[in-house]
Amino acid sequence: MAQMNMIEAIRSAHDVVMDRDPSVIVMGQDVGYFGGVFRCTDGLQRKYGEHRVIDAPIAEGGIIGAAIGMGVNGLRPVAEIQFADYIYPGFDQVVSELARLRYRSCGEFDSPVTIRTPCGGGIRGGQTHSQSPEAIFAHVSGIMTVMPSNPYDAKGLLIASIESDDPVVFFEPKRIYNGPFDGDPDKPAVSWAAHEKGEVPEGHYTVPLGKAEVVRSGSELTIITYGTLVHVAVAAAEATGVDCEIIDLRTIAPLDTDTMAASVDKTGRCLVAHEATRFAGFGAEIAARVQKESFWNLEAPVGRIAGWDTPYPHAFEWQYFPGKKRMMAGIRSMMEIE
């Protein structure tokens, strides 16, 4: 085991798969010489060469389109989109080509592309560097959507994504790149979380795609979340004293309905939390699944904590972010605690 933060774990995942499989290619804006804007690919071009770690122009549609072509022709590309907010120029390539390639060719072709992109707020990035568009991609049949919450899962899920023959959109919550974060708005938004690291195997391992994890056992309330808000939920649960069971989805699509239902059947209450805007957010799908599978065991309506239905602000970032205080209020409301 080594001590790594999420950035180091993601970099290690790249290194492991590139060393094992010469067909793995990394491409994106500034991923080579510069090592990525968050340094997730630092040193890879020096080690594997410019033909395997490719600095691409500022053209997200071109990056994803080229990756699709590489995948069809036997390579296993990893395309980095510098911020999730920049992925929209390449959205048509994802939806109209990548997601449908196997279906439209009756299984004759596939393209095992992994698209990595940082998401979420916490760095005062404002409306063009802070979005969480995971629900948009989860809606598209034919691709998997992943978002880890810790270094161990980040490395294992990324290796599993790259080695999968299915296309994956891999979201990386930038607020926890350097360590966990409890959602306290009194901490300056311009500073990263404490540089705490977790134990991560140095070699090859995978975390299964499509499988959630119970990160905290409890009996009174189930909180279903992913990404940065896993840490916020744990901190809020501990602060309220409510015996919350917290589920980290890890993979958003496909969704692990069995783990969610088993927990809600036990606790009788469910609170869904995500950083993206509330309206038509992925929490709505989670709530619908819980209502269908666990209706007769629910003791209260499913609750939701999410970002506001506005663009992500700059100056009022912490008023938008569903942090510790809002999570605590949501827990108390579910438990009917004043």
C-alpha positions as CSV (number, residue, x, y, z in Angstrom):
1,M,0.0,0.0,0.0
2,A,1.1,3.6,-0.7
3,Q,-0.3,6.8,0.6
4,M,-2.0,8.7,-2.3
5,N,-4.5,11.5,-2.8
6,M,-7.0,11.3,-5.6
7,I,-4.7,13.0,-8.1
8,E,-1.9,10.6,-7.4
9,A,-4.2,7.6,-7.5
10,I,-5.6,8.6,-11.0
11,R,-2.0,9.1,-12.2
12,S,-1.1,5.7,-10.8
13,A,-4.0,4.1,-12.6
14,H,-2.8,5.5,-15.9
15,D,0.7,4.3,-15.3
16,V,-0.4,0.8,-14.4
17,V,-2.6,0.2,-17.4
18,M,-0.2,1.9,-19.8
19,D,2.6,-0.3,-18.6
20,R,0.5,-3.5,-19.0
21,D,-1.2,-2.6,-22.2
22,P,0.6,-0.8,-25.1
23,S,-2.8,-0.1,-26.7
24,V,-3.7,2.4,-24.0
25,I,-3.4,6.0,-25.3
26,V,-3.9,9.2,-23.4
27,M,-5.0,12.4,-25.1
28,G,-6.3,15.8,-24.2
29,Q,-5.5,19.4,-23.7
30,D,-2.1,19.9,-21.9
31,V,-2.0,16.2,-20.7
32,G,1.5,15.7,-22.0
33,Y,4.3,18.2,-21.5
34,F,2.3,20.1,-18.8
35,G,0.9,17.0,-17.1
36,G,-2.7,18.1,-17.1
37,V,-4.2,21.2,-15.5
38,F,-4.5,19.3,-12.2
39,R,-1.4,17.2,-12.8
40,C,-3.3,13.9,-13.1
41,T,-1.0,12.9,-16.1
42,D,2.2,14.4,-14.9
43,G,5.3,12.5,-16.1
44,L,3.4,10.1,-18.3
45,Q,4.6,11.6,-21.6
46,R,8.2,11.6,-20.4
47,K,7.8,7.9,-19.6
48,Y,5.7,6.6,-22.5
49,G,6.4,9.1,-25.3
50,E,4.5,11.6,-27.3
51,H,2.9,8.9,-29.5
52,R,1.0,7.5,-26.4
53,V,0.4,10.7,-24.4
54,I,-0.8,13.2,-26.9
55,D,-1.3,16.9,-26.4
56,A,-4.5,17.8,-28.4
57,P,-5.8,21.1,-29.6
58,I,-8.6,23.0,-27.9
59,A,-11.3,21.0,-29.7
60,E,-13.3,18.7,-27.5
61,G,-15.3,17.3,-30.4
62,G,-12.1,16.5,-32.1
63,I,-10.6,14.9,-29.0
64,I,-13.6,12.6,-28.4
65,G,-14.1,11.9,-32.1
66,A,-10.4,10.9,-32.5
67,A,-10.7,8.7,-29.5
68,I,-13.7,6.9,-30.9
69,G,-11.7,6.3,-34.1
70,M,-8.8,5.0,-32.1
71,G,-11.0,2.6,-30.2
72,V,-12.7,1.2,-33.4
73,N,-9.2,0.5,-34.7
74,G,-7.9,-1.6,-31.7
75,L,-6.6,1.0,-29.3
76,R,-7.9,1.8,-25.8
77,P,-7.9,5.6,-25.6
78,V,-8.3,7.7,-22.5
79,A,-9.5,11.2,-23.4
80,E,-9.2,13.9,-20.9
81,I,-11.6,16.9,-21.1
82,Q,-10.0,19.6,-19.0
83,F,-13.2,20.6,-17.2
84,A,-16.7,19.0,-17.4
85,D,-18.0,22.3,-18.4
86,Y,-16.0,22.0,-21.7
87,I,-17.5,18.7,-22.7
88,Y,-20.5,20.0,-24.5
89,P,-18.8,20.7,-27.9
90,G,-18.0,16.9,-27.9
91,F,-21.5,15.9,-26.6
92,D,-22.7,14.9,-30.1
93,Q,-19.7,12.6,-30.5
94,V,-20.6,10.9,-27.2
95,V,-24.3,10.6,-27.8
96,S,-24.6,10.0,-31.5
97,E,-21.5,8.0,-32.1
98,L,-19.8,6.5,-29.1
99,A,-22.9,5.4,-27.1
100,R,-24.6,3.9,-30.2
101,L,-21.7,2.3,-32.1
102,R,-22.2,-1.3,-30.9
103,Y,-25.9,-1.1,-31.3
104,R,-26.0,0.4,-34.7
105,S,-23.4,-2.0,-36.0
106,C,-25.2,-5.1,-34.5
107,G,-22.2,-5.8,-32.3
108,E,-19.6,-5.7,-35.2
109,F,-17.8,-2.6,-33.8
110,D,-17.2,-1.2,-30.4
111,S,-14.9,1.6,-29.1
112,P,-13.6,1.2,-25.5
113,V,-13.2,4.9,-24.8
114,T,-12.8,6.3,-21.3
115,I,-13.5,10.1,-21.0
116,R,-12.1,11.6,-17.9
117,T,-13.2,15.0,-16.7
118,P,-13.0,17.1,-13.4
119,C,-16.4,18.2,-12.2
120,G,-18.0,20.2,-9.4
121,G,-17.2,23.3,-7.5
122,G,-14.9,24.3,-4.6
123,I,-12.3,26.3,-6.4
124,R,-14.2,29.5,-7.2
125,G,-14.4,28.5,-10.8
126,G,-17.8,30.0,-11.4
127,Q,-20.3,28.9,-13.9
128,T,-17.8,27.7,-16.5
129,H,-15.5,25.6,-14.3
130,S,-17.9,24.1,-11.7
131,Q,-20.7,22.1,-13.3
132,S,-21.7,18.6,-12.5
133,P,-23.4,17.2,-15.7
134,E,-23.5,13.6,-14.7
135,A,-27.3,13.3,-15.0
136,I,-27.0,14.3,-18.7
137,F,-24.7,11.4,-19.5
138,A,-26.5,8.9,-17.2
139,H,-29.6,9.5,-19.4
140,V,-27.7,8.2,-22.5
141,S,-28.1,4.5,-23.1
142,G,-24.8,2.8,-24.1
143,I,-22.3,4.5,-21.8
144,M,-21.4,4.1,-18.2
145,T,-21.1,7.0,-15.8
146,V,-18.7,6.9,-12.9
147,M,-17.8,9.3,-10.0
148,P,-15.4,8.2,-7.2
149,S,-15.2,9.7,-3.8
150,N,-11.8,8.6,-2.5
151,P,-8.3,7.7,-3.9
152,Y,-8.7,3.9,-3.6
153,D,-11.9,3.9,-5.6
154,A,-10.6,6.4,-8.0
155,K,-7.7,4.2,-9.1
156,G,-9.7,0.9,-9.1
157,L,-12.7,2.4,-10.9
158,L,-10.5,4.1,-13.5
159,I,-8.5,0.9,-14.2
160,A,-11.8,-1.0,-14.5
161,S,-13.2,1.7,-16.9
162,I,-10.1,1.7,-19.1
163,E,-10.1,-2.1,-19.3
164,S,-13.9,-2.3,-20.0
165,D,-15.1,-2.8,-23.6
166,D,-17.9,-0.3,-22.8
167,P,-17.4,3.4,-23.1
168,V,-17.2,5.3,-19.8
169,V,-17.6,8.9,-18.8
170,F,-15.4,9.2,-15.6
171,F,-16.2,12.3,-13.5
172,E,-13.5,13.4,-10.9
173,P,-14.8,15.8,-8.2
174,K,-12.0,18.4,-8.1
175,R,-12.9,19.6,-4.6
176,I,-11.6,16.3,-3.2
177,Y,-8.6,15.8,-5.6
178,N,-6.3,16.6,-2.7
179,G,-8.2,15.1,0.2
180,P,-11.6,14.7,1.9
181,F,-13.8,17.7,2.5
182,D,-16.6,18.0,5.1
183,G,-18.6,20.8,3.4
184,D,-17.9,23.5,6.0
185,P,-18.5,26.9,4.2
186,D,-16.3,28.7,6.8
187,K,-13.3,27.1,5.2
188,P,-12.0,29.5,2.4
189,A,-13.2,28.4,-1.0
190,V,-9.9,29.2,-2.6
191,S,-8.0,26.7,-0.5
192,W,-8.0,22.9,-1.2
193,A,-9.1,20.4,1.4
194,A,-6.5,19.2,3.9
195,H,-3.9,17.1,2.0
196,E,-5.0,13.9,3.6
197,K,-4.1,10.7,1.7
198,G,-5.5,7.2,1.7
199,E,-4.0,3.8,1.3
200,V,-3.9,2.7,-2.3
201,P,-2.2,-0.4,-3.7
202,E,0.7,0.6,-6.0
203,G,0.0,-2.2,-8.5
204,H,-3.0,-3.3,-10.6
205,Y,-6.5,-3.8,-9.0
206,T,-10.0,-2.9,-10.0
207,V,-13.2,-1.8,-8.2
208,P,-16.3,-3.3,-9.9
209,L,-18.3,-0.9,-12.0
210,G,-22.0,-0.8,-11.2
211,K,-21.6,-1.6,-7.5
212,A,-22.2,0.8,-4.7
213,E,-20.5,0.8,-1.3
214,V,-22.0,1.3,2.2
215,V,-19.4,3.6,3.7
216,R,-21.2,4.1,7.0
217,S,-23.6,1.6,8.6
218,G,-26.8,2.9,10.3
219,S,-30.3,2.1,11.2
220,E,-32.3,5.3,11.2
221,L,-31.8,7.0,7.8
222,T,-30.2,6.1,4.5
223,I,-28.3,8.8,2.7
224,I,-27.6,8.0,-1.0
225,T,-24.9,10.1,-2.6
226,Y,-21.7,10.1,-4.5
227,G,-18.5,12.2,-5.1
228,T,-17.7,15.1,-2.8
229,L,-21.0,14.8,-0.9
230,V,-20.1,11.5,0.5
231,H,-17.7,13.3,2.8
232,V,-20.2,16.0,3.5
233,A,-22.8,13.4,4.4
234,V,-20.5,11.6,6.8
235,A,-19.6,14.8,8.6
236,A,-23.2,15.9,8.8
237,A,-24.4,12.5,10.1
238,E,-21.7,12.6,12.9
239,A,-22.7,16.2,13.8
240,T,-26.4,15.5,14.1
241,G,-26.0,12.2,16.0
242,V,-28.5,10.5,13.8
243,D,-27.6,6.9,13.0
244,C,-27.3,7.3,9.2
245,E,-26.4,4.7,6.8
246,I,-24.5,6.3,3.9
247,I,-24.2,4.7,0.5
248,D,-21.6,5.9,-2.0
249,L,-23.0,5.0,-5.5
250,R,-19.5,5.2,-7.2
251,T,-21.1,4.2,-10.5
252,I,-24.1,6.3,-11.4
253,A,-25.1,4.3,-14.5
254,P,-25.6,1.4,-14.2
255,L,-27.2,2.1,-10.9
256,D,-26.9,-0.4,-8.0
257,T,-30.6,-0.6,-7.1
258,D,-30.2,-3.7,-4.9
259,T,-27.8,-2.0,-2.4
260,M,-30.0,1.1,-2.2
261,A,-33.2,-0.9,-1.6
262,A,-31.6,-3.2,1.0
263,S,-30.6,-0.1,3.0
264,V,-33.9,1.7,2.8
265,D,-35.8,-1.4,3.7
266,K,-33.8,-1.5,6.9
267,T,-33.9,2.2,7.8
268,G,-37.3,3.2,6.5
269,R,-36.1,6.7,5.4
270,C,-34.1,8.0,2.5
271,L,-32.3,11.2,1.8
272,V,-30.7,11.7,-1.7
273,A,-27.8,14.2,-2.1
274,H,-25.9,15.5,-5.0
275,E,-24.0,18.8,-5.9
276,A,-25.7,19.3,-9.3
277,T,-28.9,21.3,-9.7
278,R,-32.0,19.8,-8.1
279,F,-34.5,20.0,-11.1
280,A,-34.1,16.8,-13.2
281,G,-30.9,16.0,-11.3
282,F,-29.9,12.4,-10.9
283,G,-31.4,12.4,-7.5
284,A,-34.8,12.2,-9.1
285,E,-34.0,8.8,-10.7
286,I,-32.7,7.5,-7.3
287,A,-35.8,8.7,-5.6
288,A,-38.0,7.0,-8.2
289,R,-36.1,3.7,-7.8
290,V,-36.3,3.8,-4.0
291,Q,-40.0,4.6,-4.1
292,K,-40.6,1.6,-6.5
293,E,-38.4,-0.9,-4.6
294,S,-39.0,0.1,-1.0
295,F,-42.4,1.8,-1.0
296,W,-44.0,-0.5,1.7
297,N,-41.0,0.1,4.0
298,L,-40.8,3.8,3.7
299,E,-41.9,5.8,6.8
300,A,-41.5,9.2,5.1
301,P,-41.3,10.7,1.6
302,V,-37.8,10.5,0.0
303,G,-35.9,13.7,0.6
304,R,-33.4,15.5,-1.6
305,I,-30.5,17.8,-1.0
306,A,-28.9,19.4,-4.1
307,G,-27.5,22.5,-5.7
308,W,-29.9,25.4,-6.5
309,D,-31.5,25.7,-10.0
310,T,-29.2,28.4,-11.1
311,P,-25.8,28.6,-12.8
312,Y,-22.9,27.8,-10.4
313,P,-22.0,31.2,-8.9
314,H,-18.5,32.6,-8.2
315,A,-18.8,35.0,-5.3
316,F,-21.7,33.0,-3.6
317,E,-20.2,29.5,-4.2
318,W,-20.9,28.3,-0.7
319,Q,-24.5,29.5,-0.7
320,Y,-25.0,27.3,-3.8
321,F,-23.0,24.3,-2.6
322,P,-25.1,21.7,-0.5
323,G,-22.6,21.8,2.4
324,K,-22.6,20.5,5.9
325,K,-25.2,22.8,7.4
326,R,-27.8,22.1,4.6
327,M,-27.1,18.4,4.9
328,M,-27.6,18.5,8.7
329,A,-30.9,20.4,8.1
330,G,-32.0,17.8,5.6
331,I,-31.2,15.0,8.1
332,R,-33.1,16.7,10.9
333,S,-36.1,17.3,8.6
334,M,-36.2,13.6,7.6
335,M,-36.1,12.6,11.3
336,E,-38.6,15.4,12.2
337,I,-36.1,16.8,14.6
338,E,-36.4,20.5,15.4
